[in-house]
Amino acid sequence: MFTRFQRFYNSIKLVADLVTLLIAFAMAWYTRFTWFEWVTLPPPQETLETLVLISVIFPLIFRGSNLYTTNRGRSHISEVFEVFKATALSTLVLVGVSYFIRERYSRLTVAIFAGYAFVGVAMVRLAFRAIFNELRRRGVNLKTILVVGAGTLGQRVVETIEQHRELGFKVTGLLTRRPEKVGTKVLNVPVVGLFGDLEKVLDAQPVDQVILALPLEEQPQMRDLMEVLALRTIDVKVVPDLFSYVTLRGGLEEFGGLPIISLQGAPMEGWNRIAKRAFDILASSVAMLLLAPVMAVLAILVKLTSRGPVLFAQERMGIDGQLFHMYKFRTMKADAEKDGAQFATAGDPRRTSIGTFLRKTSLDEVPQFWNVFVGDMSLVGPRPERPVFIEEFKKQIPRYHLRHMVKSGITGWAQINGLRGNTSIKDRIDYDLYYIENWSLMFDLKILVRTALGGFLSKNAY
């Protein structure tokens, strides 16, 4: 039921967005071709084609930008900003697609439309928030839920329902296996009885749905509970006690009609993986062309200021534990690791005269655009580490290996938040896993923009 309600809620937002976009385009067309009477009207077929492109591109980009996911923690300002970014990206894609498939439509019309679309969609989203907040405040059409289980799992169910109140559910009671809890409250929800009291509680207090949230040690009681529920026309859901084993993007899947619980899955598959790879190829190609003069100058400076090769190839571990050679401009003396591998430190005597500058400005990383182009790395992702250090990190940090489920990046969420050089490895992993869990193309763009605005500078870069 949760999924059905959420899909219904999101489908309403999708329809509202489509209507708003069509109205915005109509207003843009009227503005462009009515206020400027001397302008020749475009053929109706071109206008229709543009409308079709808008109806396809904008919803797809909006969906990829997580505008159709429930996020209770998102503030009003944050949602408006997300709408602005998604609208801007959608407009760029619209212009690009229009350029390649036919003559470009009136650029002024598209620009006016983008402004109207942003304002319109943002206002609709804010209106949705206001309406649902008022409905929730009045308790309109709430579905009541009885949760069987008052332990950690049951409490998580209550917290999740409270975080998604826009779906219209309310937990009215909890059942427990511990007699001393009966009559108390857990997370402001009354504990109304024991597991064995299920039938009596349902008779006294009918509910719309029962959620079974039993710990593993209480699973044998499932049969008795289901025998009681089987005699009633009531919606029943089961939350398996597997949260402690879920790592990345776990969830319920289906294979040939057989439900399967996924505890650990790859975060970027299908079209997401294709889109990220296409963006990497395009952006790295452009970057290498634009930075070619800078790379040439840096290569000369490295060669003139110290003996040894211009580029430094170092073995790193990437996606699925695969090893590759990551390229950087050499910032250390040629014999820097004659005594073995070690981390760079502040005032490291192994650095060359130009090396400190290159590291502080991250210009030594520029050759990694080649790694991105050939597919060893991505523009955005967890920074790759040397195999010699990884075994030690895996022993210290249990979930360290999960960062290798995606390609390593030139920049990342941890790096733009200052976690470079001699900083906490655990904190870096937390940021890396947050990035993997919440990945989207818009998230990548956000990281790239922050990197371009100074995220490549760091006091911790040695």
C-alpha positions in Angstrom: 0.0 0.0 0.0 2.9 2.4 0.8 4.2 2.0 -2.8 0.8 2.4 -4.4 0.1 5.6 -2.5 3.5 7.0 -3.2 3.2 6.2 -6.9 -0.3 7.8 -6.9 1.0 10.9 -5.1 4.0 11.1 -7.6 1.7 10.6 -10.6 -0.4 13.6 -9.5 2.8 15.7 -9.4 3.8 14.4 -12.8 0.4 15.3 -14.3 0.5 18.7 -12.6 4.0 19.3 -14.0 3.0 18.4 -17.6 0.0 20.7 -17.4 2.1 23.5 -16.0 4.7 23.0 -18.8 2.1 23.1 -21.5 0.6 26.3 -20.1 4.1 27.8 -19.8 4.8 27.0 -23.4 1.5 28.5 -24.5 2.3 31.6 -22.6 5.8 31.8 -24.1 4.5 31.3 -27.6 1.9 34.1 -27.0 4.5 36.4 -25.5 6.9 35.8 -28.4 4.6 35.9 -31.4 2.0 38.4 -30.1 4.2 41.1 -28.6 6.5 41.0 -31.6 4.0 41.3 -34.4 6.6 41.6 -37.1 7.9 38.1 -36.3 6.9 35.3 -38.7 5.0 32.5 -37.0 6.7 29.2 -37.1 5.0 26.3 -38.9 2.5 24.4 -36.7 4.4 21.2 -37.2 7.5 22.7 -35.6 5.5 24.0 -32.6 3.9 20.5 -32.2 7.3 18.8 -32.3 8.7 21.2 -29.7 5.7 20.4 -27.4 6.3 16.7 -27.8 10.0 17.1 -26.9 9.1 19.2 -23.9 6.6 16.5 -22.8 9.3 13.8 -22.9 12.5 15.6 -21.9 11.3 17.6 -18.9 9.6 14.7 -17.0 12.6 12.5 -17.6 15.1 15.0 -16.4 12.8 15.9 -13.5 12.6 12.2 -12.5 16.4 11.9 -12.8 16.7 14.9 -10.6 14.7 13.2 -7.8 11.7 15.6 -8.1 9.3 12.7 -8.0 10.7 11.1 -4.8 9.4 11.8 -1.4 11.8 13.9 0.7 10.4 15.2 4.0 13.7 16.8 4.9 13.8 19.0 1.8 13.0 22.6 2.7 10.8 24.9 0.6 13.9 26.8 -0.7 15.7 23.6 -1.4 12.9 22.3 -3.5 12.6 25.5 -5.5 16.4 25.4 -6.1 16.1 21.7 -7.3 13.3 22.8 -9.7 15.5 25.6 -11.0 18.4 23.2 -11.7 16.2 20.6 -13.3 14.5 23.2 -15.5 17.9 24.6 -16.6 19.2 21.2 -17.4 16.0 20.2 -19.3 16.2 23.4 -21.3 19.8 22.7 -22.3 18.9 19.2 -23.4 15.9 20.5 -25.3 18.1 22.9 -27.2 20.7 20.3 -27.9 18.2 17.7 -29.1 16.4 20.3 -31.3 19.7 21.3 -32.9 20.5 17.7 -33.9 17.1 16.5 -35.1 15.9 19.6 -37.0 16.2 23.3 -37.4 16.3 25.1 -34.0 13.1 26.5 -32.7 12.9 30.2 -31.8 15.6 30.5 -29.1 13.8 33.5 -27.6 10.6 31.4 -27.2 12.5 28.6 -25.5 14.2 31.1 -23.2 10.9 32.7 -22.2 9.4 29.2 -21.8 12.2 28.2 -19.4 11.5 31.2 -17.2 7.7 30.5 -17.2 8.3 26.8 -16.6 10.5 27.4 -13.6 8.1 29.8 -12.0 5.1 27.7 -12.8 6.5 24.3 -11.6 7.9 25.9 -8.4 4.6 27.6 -7.6 2.7 24.3 -8.1 5.2 22.4 -5.9 4.8 25.0 -3.1 1.0 24.8 -3.5 1.2 21.0 -3.2 3.1 21.4 0.1 0.6 23.9 1.5 -2.4 21.8 0.5 -1.0 18.5 1.9 0.3 20.2 5.1 -3.2 21.6 5.7 -4.9 18.2 5.0 -2.5 16.4 7.3 -3.1 19.0 10.0 -6.8 18.4 9.7 -6.3 14.6 9.7 -8.3 14.1 6.5 -8.7 10.5 5.2 -5.9 9.0 7.4 -5.4 5.2 7.1 -4.9 3.6 10.6 -2.1 1.1 11.2 -1.5 -1.4 14.0 2.2 -2.4 14.2 3.0 -5.8 15.7 6.4 -5.4 17.3 7.5 -2.6 19.6 11.3 -3.2 19.4 13.9 -1.6 17.2 12.2 -2.8 13.9 8.8 -1.7 15.0 10.1 1.7 16.1 11.7 2.1 12.7 8.4 1.4 11.0 6.8 4.1 13.2 9.5 6.6 12.4 9.3 5.9 8.6 5.5 6.4 8.6 5.9 9.7 10.5 8.5 10.9 8.0 6.1 10.2 5.2 2.9 11.7 6.6 1.9 13.0 3.1 0.9 9.4 2.3 -1.9 9.6 4.9 -1.0 6.9 7.4 -1.2 7.0 11.2 0.0 4.4 13.6 -2.6 4.0 16.3 -1.1 1.2 18.4 1.7 -1.2 19.0 1.8 -4.8 20.1 4.7 -6.2 22.1 6.1 -9.4 23.5 7.1 -7.8 26.8 4.2 -7.5 29.4 5.9 -4.6 31.2 5.6 -2.4 28.0 1.8 -2.7 27.8 0.1 0.6 28.7 3.2 2.6 28.0 4.1 4.7 24.9 6.8 4.2 22.3 7.5 7.2 20.1 4.2 8.7 21.3 2.3 5.6 20.1 0.5 3.5 22.8 1.4 -0.1 23.4 -2.1 -1.6 23.4 -1.3 -5.3 24.1 0.8 -8.4 23.7 1.2 -10.5 20.5 -1.4 -12.9 21.7 -3.9 -10.1 22.1 -4.1 -9.3 18.4 -7.7 -10.6 17.8 -9.0 -8.8 20.9 -7.3 -5.5 20.0 -8.7 -5.7 16.4 -12.2 -6.2 17.8 -11.9 -3.3 20.1 -10.0 -0.9 17.7 -10.5 -1.7 14.0 -7.6 -0.6 11.8 -7.0 -0.4 8.0 -3.7 -2.2 8.0 -1.5 -4.4 10.2 2.2 -4.4 9.8 4.2 -7.3 11.2 7.6 -6.1 12.4 8.9 -9.0 14.4 12.6 -9.6 15.3 14.2 -12.7 14.0 13.8 -14.5 17.4 10.1 -14.0 17.3 9.5 -15.3 13.7 8.0 -18.6 15.0 5.0 -16.6 16.2 4.3 -15.5 12.6 2.1 -18.5 11.9 -0.3 -17.9 14.9 -0.6 -14.2 14.0 -1.3 -15.0 10.3 -4.0 -17.5 11.3 -5.8 -14.6 13.2 -5.4 -12.2 10.3 -6.5 -14.7 7.6 -10.0 -14.5 9.1 -10.3 -10.8 8.6 -10.5 -8.5 5.5 -7.6 -6.4 6.5 -4.4 -5.3 4.6 -1.4 -7.1 6.0 2.3 -6.2 5.5 5.5 -7.8 6.7 8.7 -5.9 7.4 11.6 -8.5 7.6 14.2 -8.1 10.3 17.0 -7.6 7.9 17.8 -3.9 8.2 21.1 -4.6 10.0 22.3 -6.5 6.9 21.2 -4.0 4.3 24.2 -2.0 3.0 23.7 -0.2 -0.4 20.3 0.2 -2.1 18.7 -2.9 -0.6 15.1 -3.6 -1.3 12.5 -6.0 -2.6 12.9 -7.4 -6.1 11.0 -9.9 -8.1 12.3 -12.7 -10.2 9.8 -14.7 -12.2 7.1 -13.9 -9.7 9.3 -14.9 -6.8 9.9 -12.1 -4.3 13.5 -11.6 -3.3 15.0 -9.3 -0.7 18.1 -7.5 -2.0 20.5 -6.7 0.8 23.3 -5.2 -1.3 22.9 -4.1 -4.9 24.8 -2.1 -7.6 23.7 1.5 -7.4 24.2 2.4 -11.1 22.7 0.0 -13.6 20.9 0.2 -16.9 20.2 3.7 -18.3 21.8 5.4 -15.2 25.1 3.7 -16.0 24.8 4.6 -19.7 24.0 8.2 -18.9 26.9 8.6 -16.5 29.3 7.0 -18.9 28.1 9.2 -21.8 28.5 12.3 -19.7 32.0 11.3 -18.6 33.1 10.7 -22.2 31.7 14.0 -23.4 33.0 16.1 -20.5 36.5 14.5 -20.4 36.9 15.1 -24.1 36.0 18.7 -23.8 38.2 19.2 -20.7 41.2 17.7 -22.5 40.8 19.9 -25.5 40.3 23.1 -23.4 43.2 22.3 -21.0 45.7 21.1 -23.6 47.7 24.4 -23.5 47.7 24.3 -19.6 48.8 20.7 -19.6 51.6 21.5 -22.0 52.9 24.4 -19.8 52.7 22.2 -16.7 54.6 19.4 -18.4 57.4 21.8 -19.3 57.5 23.1 -15.7 57.7 19.6 -14.2 60.4 18.6 -16.6 62.5 21.8 -16.0 62.3 21.7 -12.2 63.3 18.1 -11.5 64.7 15.0 -12.9 62.4 12.1 -13.9 59.3 11.6 -16.0 56.6 14.2 -16.5 53.7 11.9 -15.6 53.5 9.6 -12.6 51.5 6.4 -13.1 50.4 4.8 -9.8 48.4 1.6 -9.3 45.0 2.2 -7.8 41.9 0.1 -7.2 38.6 1.0 -8.9 35.2 -0.5 -9.5 34.7 -4.1 -8.5 38.3 -4.2 -7.1 39.9 -3.9 -10.6 43.4 -2.4 -10.7 44.4 0.4 -13.1 47.1 3.0 -13.5 46.1 6.5 -12.5 48.0 9.3 -14.1 49.1 12.5 -12.4 51.8 15.1 -13.1 54.8 14.1 -11.0 55.0 16.2 -7.8 57.6 14.1 -5.9 61.2 13.3 -6.6 61.8 10.3 -8.8 63.0 8.1 -5.8 60.3 9.3 -3.4 59.2 5.8 -2.5 62.5 4.0 -2.3 61.7 3.2 1.4 58.2 1.9 0.6 54.7 3.4 0.1 53.6 6.2 2.5 51.1 9.0 2.7 52.1 12.5 1.8 52.5 14.9 4.8 52.6 18.6 5.4 56.0 20.0 4.4 56.9 16.6 2.8 60.6 16.8 1.8 60.0 14.4 -1.1 58.0 17.1 -3.1 59.6 18.9 -6.0 59.7 22.7 -6.2 56.6 22.8 -8.4 55.0 19.9 -6.7 53.6 21.8 -3.7 51.8 24.2 -6.0 50.4 21.5 -8.2 49.0 19.6 -5.2 47.5 22.7 -3.5 45.7 23.6 -6.7 44.9 20.0 -7.7 46.5 20.7 -11.1 48.5 17.5 -10.8 45.1 15.6 -11.2 44.5 17.0 -14.7 45.9 13.9 -16.6 43.2 11.9 -15.0 40.8 13.2 -17.6 42.4 10.5 -19.7 41.5 7.9 -17.1 37.9 9.1 -17.3 37.9 9.0 -21.1 39.1 5.4 -21.4 36.7 4.3 -18.6 39.1 3.6 -15.7 37.5 6.4 -13.7 34.5 8.8 -13.6 34.5 12.5 -13.2 32.7 12.1 -9.9 33.0 9.3 -7.4 35.1 8.1 -4.4 38.8 8.8 -4.8 40.7 5.7 -5.8 43.1 4.3 -3.2 46.3 2.3 -3.5 46.0 -1.5 -3.0 48.8 -1.4 -0.4 46.6 0.6 1.9 43.2 -0.9 1.1 43.7 -4.2 3.0 44.4 -2.2 6.2 41.4 0.1 5.7 39.1 -2.9 5.1 40.1 -4.2 8.5 39.5 -0.9 10.3 36.3 0.1 8.5 33.7 -2.7 7.9 31.9 -1.1 5.0 35.0 0.2 3.2 34.8 -2.3 0.3 31.4 -0.9 -0.7 33.0 2.2 -2.2 34.3 -0.1 -5.0 30.8 -0.7 -6.3 31.1 2.4 -8.4 33.9 3.9 -10.5 36.4 6.1 -8.7 36.3 9.8 -9.5 38.6 12.8 -10.0 36.4 14.6 -7.5 33.8 13.5 -5.0 31.4 14.4 -2.2 34.1 13.8 0.4 36.6 16.0 -1.4 34.5 19.0 -1.8 33.6 18.8 1.9 37.3 19.1 2.8 38.1 15.4 3.4 41.4 15.2 1.5 45.0 14.4 2.5 45.5 13.6 6.2 41.8 13.5 7.3 39.6 10.8 8.8 39.3 7.8 6.5 36.1 6.8 8.3 34.5 10.2 7.6 35.5 9.9 3.9 33.9 6.5 3.7 30.7 7.9 5.2 30.6 10.7 2.6 31.4 8.2 -0.2 28.6 5.9 0.8 26.2 8.8 1.1 27.1 9.8 -2.5 26.5 6.2 -3.7 23.2 5.9 -1.9 21.9 9.2 -3.2 23.5 9.3 -6.7 21.9 11.2 -9.5 23.2 13.1 -12.5 22.1 16.3 -10.8 24.1 15.3 -7.7 27.2 14.8 -10.0 26.6 18.3 -11.5 26.3 19.8 -8.1 29.7 18.3 -7.1 31.3 19.4 -10.3 30.0 23.0 -9.9 31.3 23.1 -6.3 34.6 21.8 -7.4 34.9 24.4 -10.2 34.0 27.1 -7.7 37.0 26.2 -5.5 36.4 22.7 -4.2 39.7 21.6 -5.8 41.6 23.9 -3.3 42.2 22.3 0.1 44.4 23.1 3.1 44.6 19.3 3.5 46.2 18.7 0.1 49.9 17.9 0.7 
